[in-house]
Amino acid sequence: MRSAVVDTVFADPPFNLGKDYKNGYDKVEHAEYIAWCREWILESCRVLKPGGAFFVYATPELAVQFATILGERLEFRHWISLTMKGTYPRGKRLYPAHYALLYYSRGSPRVFNRLRLPIETCRHCGREIKDYGGHRDKMNPEGVNLTDFWTDTSPNRHSKFKVRPGVNELKLIIPERAVLISTEPGDIVFDPFGGGGATYQAAEKHDRHWIGTELYDSAHIRKRIRENYPFSAACRPQFHFEKLFTHEDKQHEVLRGSEGESMQARTGTRFP
């Protein structure tokens, strides 16, 4: 990929926990894992446009290590906390009650859209949970500002909605918010770990162009787009994605395709 061609990167990498991601088991020595993460993080920074945004979803333990790498190239914006619902014991540790969504940008953000949420109500009685300091009548009728503490979503997609049984997948709302915060219609979103295709669905839903990679079979991603956006799936890509790439011999080896594999086969963005 050429440098400075992508508006937003959203990455949900494997966490090196020994899970089967259908392309081999995710477990190597920690030093090897961090070295590999350094490569894909810095390459993702390279392809970002000035003002572009980089979101990385991770456990807190990994997020503090990723932050050091991200800080070499980008500016810190937020550590977004996504709450988890359980409180099971974890030996001599507090229960990890949140996942981290790191938000960095290449310089000052070119796009920063403020999102609002509906005022939270009790699911039992229907009444508003907070009194907002007695200033409820002065609040914006469109809702409250989104903060860096997300309590209205869980980290993983429910098992019955997963496209790959037994593999963790993000709920759509997580990459969707990242896309809405940092891009405008027509911008380009890149996800280097396609997974279940949530980022691509979020981009398609809001009229952003998207491109991504996935080591496992991409049939499940294609199926997801066809089921939700059959018109787009039947069309040619709506922008010249070939211009995002250089000849493979000039690419960093992390992003180099398999020998004999065509660029068309390795790109996924409003595919024909």
N, C-alpha and C positions, 0 to 999 in steps of 0.2 A: 504494500500500500504506500502511496505517496505520503509525504509529510503534510500536515495541516489541511486535511480534507474532510474531517468529521466534526459535526457540531456537538454531539454528546456521545460519550461512551458509558454503557452500563454493564458492569461485570459482576456475575455471581459465580466465582470460581469454585472448584472442588476444594474441600477444607482439609484434605490429607488425613481423613478419619478412617480409612480402610473400607469405604463403601464401594459397592459395585455400581458404576455409572454406565454399564452396558458397553464399555469400551476398555475394560480392565479395572482392576481394583485400585482405588485412590489411596495409596500408602507408600511413601518413600521416606528416606531419612530426612529429618527436619531441615538440615542445612541444604540438602538438595532441593527440597520443596521451596524454601525461601529464595534460593538462587533462581529457580524456574519462575517464581512469582515476580522477582525483580525484572526478569526479561520481558514478560508480557505486560507488566505495568508500565515500564519505560517505553516499550513500543507503542502502547496505547496512548501514552502522553505525546509521543511523537506525531501520531496521526491526528491529534486534536488541533482544530483551528484556534487562532488567538481568540480568547473570550469563550472558548468551548468548556464544557462541563464533563467531569469524570466522577461517576458514582461507583463505589465498590461495596458489595454486600459481604459481610464477614462476621465471624465470631469476635467478641471483644479481644481475645488473646491474639488473634491474627490481625485485627484492625490496628492495634498499636504498632505492629511490625510493618504493616503495609503503609501506615501514615509516614513513617520515616522515609520510605522510598518515594512516595508521592510528593513529599515536601521538597525533594531534590529538583523537581521540574514545575510543580504547580503550587497554587495558593490554597490554603485551607479555607473552606467555607463553613462546613458543619460536620459534626458527628451526630447523625440522626439515630435515635434509639427506637427500636421496634419491640414492644413488650411481648413477652411470652406469658401464657396463662397458668402454667403449672408451677409447683413449688416443691418438687421432689428432692430428697436429700442427695447430696453429692460428696460423701466422705467429709474431708476436712476443708470444705469450700462452701461459700454461700451459693445458693442455687442461681445459675445464670439466667436472670429474668429478662434479658433483652439481647437482641442481635444488633449489630452496628451497620449503618449505611453511611459510609464516608462520602462526603461531597467536596470535591476540589475543583478549581477552575484554572484555566491557563490565562492568568492575568485577571483583570476585572471582567465579570460575566457579560457577555454580549447580550444575553437574554436572561431575565430573572422575573418570572411571572409569579405573582402572589396568589396562592390558592386559599380558598375558604372552605370550611367544613360546616355542615349543618350543626346547630346547637344540640349538644348531646342530651338525650332524654332517657328516662328509666324504661327499660323494656317491659316492666311489670305494670307500673302505674301510668306511664306516659308523661310524667312531669319532668321538667328540666332538672338536671342533676346539680348544676351550679347556680349560684345567685349572682355571680359576677359583680360582687361588691355593691349591690344595690343600684347598679347603673344599667340594668337590663334594657331600659327604655331608650338608652342612647347608643345601643350597639347596632352594627351594620345589619340590615335585614337579610343580607346574603349569607350571614353566618360568621363564624370566628376564624381568625387567621390560623393557617397551618403552622405549627411549631416544629421544633426538632425532636419532639417526643410523641411518637405515634402509638396511641392506645387502641385504635379502632381496626387494627389488622393483626393477624398472626403471621409469623415468619414464613410458614410453609403452606402450600396448597393442600387442601384436604385430600386424603387418599382416594376417595371416589371420583375426584376430578383430575387426577394425574394421568398424563398420557403415557407415562412409563411407570408401570407398577413397581413399587419398592424404591423409587428414586425421589429424593426431595425436589420439589419444584416451588418456585415463588408464586404467591398469589399475584394476580394481574395488577392489583392496586399499587404494589410497590414500585415496579418499573414505570407504571403509568404516571405516578406522581413525579418521578424523576424526569420523564419526558415532558410533562406539562410545565414543570418549573423552569426547565433549561432550554426549551426549543420553541420555535414557531412552525406553523404548517409549511411544509416544503423543506425543512431542515433534514439533515442526515444523522441517523442514530446507528451506532455500531455496538453490537454485543458479541464479544469473542467467545462466549460460552453459551451457545444457543439453548441447550437444555430442552425444556418443554416448550419454548417459543413464546414465553410471556412478554418479553421485551418487544418482539416483532409484532405481536398482536396489539400491544399498547401503541406502538408507532403507527401501525395501519389504522387503528381505530381513530387516531387524531390527525390523520393526513400528513404524517411525516414519512420520509423515505427511510428505508432501513437496509442494513447489510450485516451479515454475521457469519460465524463459523461454528462448526460442531463436529467433533471427532466421531461421534456415533451417527448412525443412519438418520438423515434428516426427514424421513418419511412422516414421522409424527408431527413435525413442525409444519410441513406442507399440508397435512390433513387438517391441522388446527386452523390454518389460514383459509383453506378451501371451505371449511364448515362455517366459519364466521364471516368471511369476506369473499364469497364466490366470484363476484364481479372482478375484484382486483386480481384474484388468483388466475383468472382467465386472460388477463391483459399482459402485454409486454411491460417491462420495468418503465416507470415514468420519468427516469432520468438516466443519463449516460454513465452508468456505474463503472464502465470500463476505464474511464478517465481517472478513477481513483487508484489505479494500479500501475506499477512500473513492470518492466520485464522481470520474470522470476529470478534471473541471475543477479539482479540488483537488490533483491529483498533480503531482509534479516532472516536467518535460518528459522527463527521461531514461527514466522509467518509463511515459510516456503511450502508450497504444496507438494504432494507426492509426485514422483516422476511419472510423466505421461498423463497427469490429470489436468483437465482443461479448467480455465478460469471460470467458464460458465457453470461447470459442475460444482465449483466451490463457493459460489456466491448465491445469496438468497435474498432477494428484495423485489417484492411484487413479481414473482417469478411467472413465466409463461406456463 
